[in-house]
Amino acid sequence: MRILTLSITLAAIVVSLASCQTAAERRAGDEKQCLSYGFRRGTDNFATCLQRIDLSRSAAARYNSDMLMLDMSYNIGGPYYGRPYYYRHYR
């Protein structure tokens, strides 16, 4: 139960901190990052760099969400496979 509370608190903190940065600020940071790699604005490589940063951020968010849900399911009682329910039901 303690880990569940900690996980929910951590998720709330992450969501609140992620909302501190607007989309324009995030885009400016991404552009600055790609410029630091040596790409020039308006080129295909610059657009690819921005796209990869965005895809990486989306994948990290999906992974974190999946890990949080997995952690919560194990804290509740583990994954449900179906056999114990039917065994008790027909007994």
Protein Blocks (a to p, Z undefined) as FASTA:
>chain_A
ZZmmmmmmmmmmmmmmmmmpcfklmmmmmmmmmmmnopaehiaklmmmmmmmmmmmmmmm
mmmmmmmmmmmmmmnnopaehlmmmmmmmZZ
